């Protein structure tokens, strides 16, 4: 009798050890003595129906932390900027007396992102002649935007960390006058429209915390015989708009694009999975084709996963958390335990997952993932589930 009780007490720690989550590696990393009630299931050993797709969603870059300007062979980012003009009394007085000379005007910002191998940016700078807001302005709005046809661009300087370009001073006079005479308001900002130079640069946006690194308008002003001064003005509105062709290889790849709203869908059909199960951990791995992937200087090292609410492919659930898949040289992987448990408990709710680049608002990256029907089965999306039967 004493011998039997000893065995029972020895087994108690093993029983409770089974309730601990296994690590990211999966079932193989769990010691044998911790596997009394745990079971392992994966899509390699248990082939199931899977669905994958590339889909088009709508996004706004108005709250991005990086604004982008430039163009490579297949992607273009147009930039809109507006400066906040505020003048000291000495400048107002000189301007009112028609004795102020603007010697130079230029915009400067820190470089925090780069894509392409070009050495300079080719772009035009045009004065915007109508009001606009970053929250409602889209790529379609560009065709309707009224601008002055005169190209204000003059020159540029690019270093490893900063970008500066000079503009014609004519509109700056108008902006200054608008500050002292609201009836002649003309400060609607600038449109920076790139051409193909195989270079895209990124700068801190207004939503970023690095205010000193954001675009500033600098003007060198003079009142002859009295002063020469340099004025600096913060940007009050900024917005970049990314234009990239929709992928044509949707049958052979799941494509995720930054800035365009091109996202992915992945669904595992779990109707044959044992019901009445507690999911201890569910690990998903999605493999990608490195040679077809296009990253800038800040590599898109993570994918955000959302549970889809319906078969619309764009309607995600707000009452369920998002998960993060981190990338290495072959794949993106992470846990989706909550999703799998929900799909097991409520099979009709399984509409799959939506996949997005973590930096889709702050980059011009493109990621090519292998789809559910890829000919090489070892590169298809993979799901491993560690579970306990009730």
C-alpha positions, 0 to 999 in steps of 0.5 A: 500500500505504501508503495502504491502511494509513493507512485501516485505522489511521484506522478502528481508533478508530472500531471501538472507539468503537462499544463505548461505550454511547450516552447516554440520549437514544438512537441519534440522539445517536450521531455517524454515524461511531460507527454502523458496527456499531450498529443501532437498533430501537424499538417504534414502527417495529417493532410488537410484542405488549405486555402490561400489567396492574395487580396486587395484591401484599402489602407491609409498611410496618413498615420504612418511613422515614415513618409516615402519619396521616390521610384524604382522599376515597379513601385512609386511613392508620391509625397505631399508636404505642407509647412506651418508658417509663423513669422516674428514681428521683424520679418512681418514688418520687413515684408509689409514694407516690401523690403524683405529678400528671400535669398534661399528656400530649402527642405531638409529631413533625416533619412531613415529608410532606403530602397533601390541603388540610385544615387539621387532622386528625380522628382518635380516640385509643384505648388498645390493650389487647393486645400487637402487633408491627409486623412481623406486624400488617396491615390485617386485624389492625385488626378483631381489635385490642382497644382501650379505647372511650374516646377519649383525644384532646383537642386538636392544634396543627399548624404548617408543620413540627410536629404535636402532639396532647394526650391524656387522662392516665389511661392514662399513669398506668397506663404509669408504674405498669407500669414499676415493677410488671411484674405490672400491665403495660398499655403496649401503645400507642395506636391513631390512627384518622382520619376524613375531613378531606382531610389526611394527614401524614407523620412520621419513622418509627423506621427513619429517622435523624432520631430527634429528629424522631420522635414523642415522648411528653411529660408534664408532672409535678408533686410538689406542693411539690417539683418540676415537670418535663417528661419525654420518651419515645421511641417503641418501635414504630410502624406505619401501615396504608394503606387504598385502594380497588383501582382500577376502571380496570385496562383503561385504566390501569396503576395504582401505589399507595403503601402498598397493594401495588398494582403494575404489570406490563409485558411486551415480546414480543421473539421477533421481535427479531434473535437473536445480538445484543449489547444496547448499551443498552435504553431504556424509556419509560412515559407517564402521565396527570398529571391522574389522578395523586395525589401528596403533597408528596413527588412519586413521581419514580421507578419501580423495575423488577424482572424477573419470575420467572414469570407469577404477576406478583408473584414477582420475580427476586432474582438480577437487579438492579433498575432505576430509571425517573425521571419528568418531566412526561410519562413515566418512563424509564430503561435496562433493558439487562440485562433485554433482553439476558437475554430475547434470550439466553433467550426462555423467561425473558421474563415481563416486569417488575414496576413499583413506586413508589420511595416505596411504603412512605413515601407515599399516592401513586397513579400512572396509567400508559398501558397497552400497548393504549392507543388513542393509540399515541404514549402506549403504553409504548415500548422502544428498543434499540441493539444489535450483531449478532454 
